[in-house]
Amino acid sequence: MPHPKRGSSTLISGFMNALKPSSRLEVPASTPPYSRKFASSATFLPTTSLVGKVAVVTGSSRSTGAAVARCLGEHGASVVVNFVTDSQSAEEVVQAIRSNGKGGAIAVKANTATVEGGQLLLDEAMRTFGRIDILVLNAGVMGSKTLAEMDEGFFDVCFETNVKVPLFMAKAAARLLPAPGGRIIFFSSSLTSASTVLPNALCYLATKGAIEQVSRVLAKDLGSKGITVNTVSPGPIDTPLFREGKSQHVIDSIAKQNPMKRLAEPDDVAPIVAFLASEAGHWVNGTEYQSRWGEWFRLTSY
Ligand SMILES: NC(=O)c1ccc[n+]([C@@H]2O[C@H](COP(=O)([O-])OP(=O)(O)OC[C@H]3O[C@@H](n4cnc5c(N)ncnc54)[C@H](OP(=O)(O)O)[C@@H]3O)[C@@H](O)[C@H]2O)c1
């Protein structure tokens, strides 16, 4: 039975649809947010455990988002897995989290290229788990169009998916996340600071530059409440988004530039998100973790 106000939403796990606030999924008790008070206690150390936390990961049925969702689940979080077309892959991620993790998982169909879709995802997370601790804004589109090829429609889709919706989801989540203790993690790309970029990356990199600035400024705003805001900017990851429009020759030559002689896999990227989401990352705010050829380094702004 679909939610009465959200007829188009599909919550995969059928029994979830009948959940009422009083029958929310139980989330195990978590450690409190880290503070100097706890630092002086012999009984509490900052940890990468996410037991008791609830994470929402946009675009997490496949590729990088799926690896992030599974990794957060392995660290103990309950995870809201988001998809737009591939319900089967989303359900596989949910099952992996339920069988390996300590928390629960649900799959939610929501198009995070629209503000309404983003809001629906947060609403379903609250309805099912009653809280949100971690918001990972992973979903993005690349497209590949030069200045001559691009039109207004393409520009709008890129900016709505990669900038507008993540920004408005952060705005909506800021009222829901624990303060202190909430986490927002944006996704950019190492290409924003690369000297060699292809002309057809114009729109993509304009959006990623924009979201880095959104993240930098929000870190100052929400940081004052103890909600950290950071950006993960991976180098090339072997996903459909990366492969789109590239010949195998180009892909191979990019892979060879990495000292490890391969592209990153989604699972290579996920652990940095889990760290930033955890209590161990409590003092990391307003930073960008960037990886070009297999190493993470931290860009900090003041
Ligand atoms: N791949 C790279 O080399 C690379 C490098 C640097 C940064 N990044 C960034 O990392 C992030 C993830 O990239 P990726 O390569 O993993 O992307 P991807 O392969 O295109 O990711 C596919 C996933 O995103 C979901 N998705 C796509 N559009 C969506 C929408 N409108 N609403 C909800 N879900 C949506 C898909 O859902 P369905 O399964 O339902 O279709 C699927 O789960 C992006 O922000 C990207 O810019 C990627």
The ligand as an SDF file (V2000), in Angstrom:
LIG
                    3D

 48 52  0  0  0  0  0  0  0  0999 V2000
   33.2650    7.3000  -11.4990 N   0  0  0  0  0  0  0  0  0  0  0  0
   34.2260    8.2000  -11.3840 C   0  0  0  0  0  0  0  0  0  0  0  0
   35.2960    8.0970  -12.0180 O   0  0  0  0  0  0  0  0  0  0  0  0
   34.0510    9.3880  -10.4620 C   0  0  0  0  0  0  0  0  0  0  0  0
   35.1630   10.1950  -10.2200 C   0  0  0  0  0  0  0  0  0  0  0  0
   35.0220   11.2990   -9.3830 C   0  0  0  0  0  0  0  0  0  0  0  0
   33.7970   11.5740   -8.8010 C   0  0  0  0  0  0  0  0  0  0  0  0
   32.7250   10.7690   -9.0540 N   0  0  0  0  0  0  0  0  0  0  0  0
   31.4530   11.1190   -8.4080 C   0  0  0  0  0  0  0  0  0  0  0  0
   31.0610   10.0360   -7.5810 O   0  0  0  0  0  0  0  0  0  0  0  0
   29.6200    9.9610   -7.5390 C   0  0  0  0  0  0  0  0  0  0  0  0
   29.1830    8.5630   -7.9270 C   0  0  0  0  0  0  0  0  0  0  0  0
   29.6560    8.3040   -9.2280 O   0  0  0  0  0  0  0  0  0  0  0  0
   29.5150    6.8740   -9.9190 P   0  0  0  0  0  0  0  0  0  0  0  0
   30.5750    6.7910  -10.9300 O   0  0  0  0  0  0  0  0  0  0  0  0
   29.3830    5.8370   -8.8750 O   0  0  0  0  0  0  0  0  0  0  0  0
   28.1070    7.0930  -10.6680 O   0  0  0  0  0  0  0  0  0  0  0  0
   27.1500    6.0450  -11.4500 P   0  0  0  0  0  0  0  0  0  0  0  0
   27.8890    4.8440  -11.8660 O   0  0  0  0  0  0  0  0  0  0  0  0
   26.4500    6.8130  -12.5040 O   0  0  0  0  0  0  0  0  0  0  0  0
   26.1080    5.7020  -10.2840 O   0  0  0  0  0  0  0  0  0  0  0  0
   24.9710    4.9960  -10.5510 C   0  0  0  0  0  0  0  0  0  0  0  0
   24.0890    5.0500   -9.3160 C   0  0  0  0  0  0  0  0  0  0  0  0
   23.4870    6.3530   -9.1780 O   0  0  0  0  0  0  0  0  0  0  0  0
   22.0800    6.1920   -9.1530 C   0  0  0  0  0  0  0  0  0  0  0  0
   21.4250    7.3820   -9.6990 N   0  0  0  0  0  0  0  0  0  0  0  0
   21.7310    8.0130  -10.8520 C   0  0  0  0  0  0  0  0  0  0  0  0
   20.8980    9.0680  -11.0280 N   0  0  0  0  0  0  0  0  0  0  0  0
   20.0560    9.0810   -9.9690 C   0  0  0  0  0  0  0  0  0  0  0  0
   18.9620    9.8940   -9.5820 C   0  0  0  0  0  0  0  0  0  0  0  0
   18.5680   10.9290  -10.3360 N   0  0  0  0  0  0  0  0  0  0  0  0
   18.3120    9.6170   -8.4250 N   0  0  0  0  0  0  0  0  0  0  0  0
   18.7000    8.5630   -7.6620 C   0  0  0  0  0  0  0  0  0  0  0  0
   19.7130    7.7460   -7.9860 N   0  0  0  0  0  0  0  0  0  0  0  0
   20.3810    7.9990   -9.1180 C   0  0  0  0  0  0  0  0  0  0  0  0
   21.8140    4.9300   -9.9410 C   0  0  0  0  0  0  0  0  0  0  0  0
   20.5380    4.4360   -9.6380 O   0  0  0  0  0  0  0  0  0  0  0  0
   19.8540    3.2650  -10.5600 P   0  0  0  0  0  0  0  0  0  0  0  0
   20.6220    2.0200  -10.2630 O   0  0  0  0  0  0  0  0  0  0  0  0
   18.4560    3.1640  -10.0860 O   0  0  0  0  0  0  0  0  0  0  0  0
   19.9760    3.6990  -11.9700 O   0  0  0  0  0  0  0  0  0  0  0  0
   22.9640    4.0710   -9.4320 C   0  0  0  0  0  0  0  0  0  0  0  0
   22.7010    3.6010   -8.1140 O   0  0  0  0  0  0  0  0  0  0  0  0
   29.1100   11.0560   -8.4900 C   0  0  0  0  0  0  0  0  0  0  0  0
   28.7800   12.2030   -7.7470 O   0  0  0  0  0  0  0  0  0  0  0  0
   30.3150   11.3220   -9.3850 C   0  0  0  0  0  0  0  0  0  0  0  0
   30.3060   12.6200   -9.9210 O   0  0  0  0  0  0  0  0  0  0  0  0
   32.8220    9.6720   -9.8560 C   0  0  0  0  0  0  0  0  0  0  0  0
  1  2  1  0
  2  3  2  0
  2  4  1  0
  4  5  1  0
  4 48  2  0
  5  6  2  0
  6  7  1  0
  7  8  2  0
  8  9  1  0
  8 48  1  0
  9 10  1  0
  9 46  1  0
 10 11  1  0
 11 12  1  0
 11 44  1  0
 12 13  1  0
 13 14  1  0
 14 15  2  0
 14 16  1  0
 14 17  1  0
 17 18  1  0
 18 19  2  0
 18 20  1  0
 18 21  1  0
 21 22  1  0
 22 23  1  0
 23 24  1  0
 23 42  1  0
 24 25  1  0
 25 26  1  0
 25 36  1  0
 26 27  1  0
 26 35  1  0
 27 28  2  0
 28 29  1  0
 29 30  1  0
 29 35  2  0
 30 31  1  0
 30 32  2  0
 32 33  1  0
 33 34  2  0
 34 35  1  0
 36 37  1  0
 36 42  1  0
 37 38  1  0
 38 39  2  0
 38 40  1  0
 38 41  1  0
 42 43  1  0
 44 45  1  0
 44 46  1  0
 46 47  1  0
M  CHG  2   8   1  16  -1
M  END
$$$$
